[in-house]
């Protein structure tokens, strides 16, 4: 699929070309490439032509003297494609902007990496990042004109690897898709708690191609399971998940868990608004990989006038957002979870946090100023 965004005042002879390659309309591809590129096209319709595609054009001259924006490619086939892009860039004189939103320069511990450095061992999807793949990823980034990242911590991790071409482009949400207004919500007497993260945050029993069996692992939910089981079983909360299946550690209370099917990201904001959670659960284990992640789930909660409820540790990405600290809605030890959650359910405390978030909500939107001052220069389009 190729979509070319043309505008009436566009002058093709004088325009810069921005060619956006994306694999799908997942959250990262849409939020970090497609959405800002479309906003940029409208703002700079006189001098930038934006093309979106899932396939690279056979006519390599199409991006000559332009910019190719690629959202992180994984898997050997896609890595080979990225090498082709790099080879073509020399002959066709185009720049490559490579966007990543995860730490992919460290191998998974189960794939030859050092424990605590790369993707944690409970993230089975991260097994594709072995030592060889981590080295290839780093080499690709060295050859790109610019590497854009979602967090300052991830930027520092890449700078420590010797990269010098790293630009910070934080995540932003589309206000038209997410905003529910500035009216503070009143939490339900039985709070609706939503987990909307991916399956990579815990591990189901897994049989690897080499027949090695990996047992279940609570992953980022370690320490949270007793709390969730107790509150769901006693009907003290209405617990929802957006997952393919209910996590293994909630099977005993599965009949009391409301499961929503995963939807394309284009439909995701509407689903979130329909669920309208009082709390969005954001547990994270303390490791280097998680510290490099973004505060996207906290931003989504703020957009809905909900409260993110997660874990406190040093450099937690949920506490580093532009809209302030989240320590008032985080916990640090298992024993504190129940007391902290009960405190947040009090109407005055809940209102205090939500009203504070609403006052700072402007900083989570993808607005024109952010696109012009942050995105455009990072993509080498000045």
LOKE-653210 format. One line per 5 residues: their letters; for each residue z, y, x of C-alpha. Coordinates in steps of 0.5 Angstrom, whole numbers, m for minus. Example, Ala and Ser with C-alpha at 12.3 -4.5 7.8 and 13.67 -1.06 7.14 Angstrom:
2
AS) 16 m9 25 | 14 m2 27
This chain:
382
XXXXX) 0 0 0 | m2 7 3 | 0 13 m1 | m3 20 2 | 0 26 0
XXXXX) m5 32 m1 | m4 39 m3 | m8 44 m6 | m7 49 0 | m7 43 5
XXXXX) m12 45 11 | m14 38 14 | m17 41 21 | m11 45 23 | m5 40 20
XXXXX) 0 36 24 | m1 29 21 | 6 25 20 | 5 18 19 | 11 14 16
XXXXX) 11 6 17 | 16 3 13 | 17 m5 11 | 20 m4 4 | 24 1 m1
XXXXX) 31 m1 2 | 36 4 2 | 35 5 10 | 27 6 9 | 27 10 3
XXXXX) 33 15 5 | 32 16 12 | 24 16 12 | 20 16 5 | 25 21 2
XXXXX) 25 26 7 | 18 26 9 | 16 27 2 | 21 33 2 | 18 36 8
XXXXX) 11 35 5 | 12 40 0 | 16 45 4 | 10 45 9 | 4 43 5
XXXXX) 0 48 9 | 1 45 16 | 3 37 15 | 0 32 12 | 4 26 10
XXXXX) 2 19 10 | 6 13 7 | 4 6 9 | 7 m1 10 | 1 m3 14
XXXXX) m2 1 20 | m9 3 19 | m14 m1 23 | m17 6 25 | m12 8 30
XXXXX) m15 15 31 | m12 16 24 | m6 18 27 | m9 22 33 | m5 28 36
XXXXX) 0 26 30 | 7 23 29 | 8 16 27 | 15 15 24 | 18 8 24
XXXXX) 24 5 21 | 27 0 25 | 23 m6 26 | 27 m13 26 | 24 m20 28
XXXXX) 19 m22 33 | 13 m21 29 | 15 m14 28 | 17 m13 35 | 10 m15 37
XXXXX) 8 m10 32 | 12 m4 35 | 9 m6 42 | 2 m5 39 | 4 2 37
XXXXX) 7 4 43 | 0 2 47 | m4 5 42 | 0 12 43 | m2 13 50
XXXXX) m10 12 48 | m9 16 41 | m4 21 44 | 1 21 38 | 8 21 39
XXXXX) 13 15 36 | 19 17 32 | 24 11 32 | 29 11 27 | 35 6 27
XXXXX) 42 6 23 | 45 0 26 | 47 m2 33 | 42 m7 35 | 42 m6 43
XXXXX) 48 m11 43 | 47 m19 42 | 51 m22 36 | 57 m26 39 | 54 m33 36
XXXXX) 47 m31 40 | 50 m30 47 | 53 m23 46 | 60 m21 48 | 65 m21 42
XXXXX) 67 m14 39 | 60 m11 42 | 55 m13 38 | 54 m15 31 | 60 m19 29
XXXXX) 60 m26 28 | 61 m26 21 | 54 m22 20 | 49 m28 20 | 43 m24 19
XXXXX) 45 m21 26 | 44 m28 29 | 37 m25 30 | 39 m20 35 | 40 m25 41
XXXXX) 40 m22 48 | 33 m22 49 | 32 m19 42 | 37 m13 44 | 34 m12 51
XXXXX) 27 m11 47 | 30 m7 42 | 33 m2 48 | 26 m2 52 | 22 0 46
XXXXX) 27 6 45 | 26 8 52 | 19 8 51 | 19 12 44 | 18 20 44
XXXXX) 25 20 40 | 30 16 37 | 33 18 31 | 40 15 29 | 45 16 23
XXXXX) 52 17 26 | 54 21 32 | 58 14 35 | 51 11 35 | 48 16 38
XXXXX) 54 16 44 | 53 8 44 | 45 9 46 | 47 15 51 | 51 10 54
XXXXX) 45 5 55 | 42 11 59 | 37 13 53 | 36 21 53 | 31 22 47
XXXXX) 36 21 42 | 37 25 36 | 42 25 30 | 39 26 23 | 45 24 18
XXXXX) 44 21 12 | 43 25 6 | 42 23 m2 | 37 26 m7 | 41 30 m11
XXXXX) 36 29 m17 | 37 22 m17 | 45 22 m16 | 48 28 m19 | 53 27 m25
XXXXX) 55 34 m25 | 62 37 m23 | 66 35 m28 | 72 31 m26 | 73 24 m28
XXXXX) 79 21 m31 | 80 14 m29 | 81 8 m34 | 88 6 m35 | 85 m1 m32
XXXXX) 81 2 m27 | 74 0 m25 | 73 m2 m18 | 66 m3 m15 | 64 m7 m9
XXXXX) 57 m5 m7 | 56 m7 0 | 51 m12 2 | 53 m20 4 | 53 m19 11
XXXXX) 60 m16 10 | 63 m23 10 | 60 m30 11 | 59 m36 7 | 58 m43 9
XXXXX) 52 m43 13 | 48 m49 17 | 44 m46 22 | 37 m49 24 | 40 m52 30
XXXXX) 45 m56 25 | 51 m52 27 | 55 m51 21 | 59 m44 21 | 65 m44 16
XXXXX) 67 m39 11 | 69 m32 14 | 72 m26 10 | 69 m21 15 | 70 m14 13
XXXXX) 75 m17 7 | 80 m20 12 | 87 m17 9 | 84 m15 3 | 83 m22 m1
XXXXX) 90 m23 m3 | 90 m16 m6 | 84 m17 m10 | 85 m24 m12 | 92 m22 m15
XXXXX) 89 m16 m19 | 83 m19 m22 | 87 m25 m24 | 93 m21 m27 | 87 m17 m31
XXXXX) 90 m10 m27 | 83 m8 m25 | 76 m9 m28 | 72 m11 m21 | 65 m11 m21
XXXXX) 60 m13 m15 | 53 m12 m14 | 51 m18 m10 | 47 m24 m11 | 53 m28 m12
XXXXX) 60 m27 m12 | 63 m28 m5 | 67 m35 m4 | 74 m32 m3 | 73 m30 m11
XXXXX) 71 m36 m13 | 78 m38 m17 | 77 m31 m21 | 69 m31 m21 | 70 m31 m29
XXXXX) 73 m25 m29 | 68 m21 m24 | 63 m17 m27 | 56 m19 m23 | 50 m14 m23
XXXXX) 44 m16 m20 | 41 m13 m13 | 36 m8 m15 | 30 m4 m11 | 33 2 m8
XXXXX) 29 7 m13 | 33 4 m19 | 40 3 m15 | 42 10 m17 | 41 9 m24
XXXXX) 45 3 m24 | 51 6 m20 | 51 11 m26 | 51 6 m31 | 57 2 m28
XXXXX) 61 9 m27 | 66 6 m22 | 73 10 m21 | 73 7 m14 | 68 4 m9
XXXXX) 71 m1 m5 | 69 0 3 | 73 m5 7 | 71 m5 14 | 73 m9 20
XXXXX) 75 m5 26 | 69 m7 31 | 64 m3 35 | 58 m5 30 | 62 m2 24
XXXXX) 64 4 28 | 57 6 29 | 55 5 22 | 55 11 17 | 59 13 11
XXXXX) 53 12 6 | 58 8 1 | 63 14 1 | 57 19 0 | 55 15 m6
XXXXX) 62 15 m9 | 63 22 m8 | 56 23 m11 | 59 20 m17 | 66 23 m17
XXXXX) 69 17 m16 | 74 15 m10 | 72 11 m4 | 78 6 m2 | 77 3 4
XXXXX) 80 2 11 | 83 6 16 | 82 5 24 | 80 10 30 | 73 12 29
XXXXX) 72 9 22 | 65 12 20 | 68 13 13 | 72 18 16 | 67 22 20
XXXXX) 63 25 14 | 61 32 13 | 65 33 7 | 72 32 10 | 77 26 12
XXXXX) 78 20 8 | 85 18 10 | 88 20 3 | 84 14 0 | 84 9 6
XXXXX) 89 4 8 | 91 1 15 | 95 m5 13 | 95 m11 8 | 102 m9 6
XXXXX) 100 m2 4 | 94 m4 0 | 97 m5 m7 | 102 1 m6 | 96 6 m4
XXXXX) 92 4 m9 | 97 5 m15 | 99 12 m12 | 91 13 m12 | 91 11 m20
XXXXX) 96 17 m22 | 92 22 m26 | 95 28 m21 | 93 25 m15 | 86 22 m17
XXXXX) 84 29 m20 | 87 32 m13 | 82 28 m9 | 76 28 m14 | 76 35 m15
XXXXX) 77 36 m7 | 70 32 m6 | 67 36 m12 | 68 42 m8 | 65 39 m2
XXXXX) 59 35 m5 | 53 40 m3 | 54 37 4 | 52 30 2 | 45 33 m1
XXXXX) 38 33 2 | 36 40 1 | 31 44 4 | 35 47 9 | 37 40 12
XXXXX) 30 38 12 | 27 44 16 | 33 45 21 | 35 38 22 | 29 33 20
XXXXX) 23 37 22 | 25 38 29 | 28 31 30 | 21 29 28 | 18 33 33
XX) 14 37 28 | 16 44 30
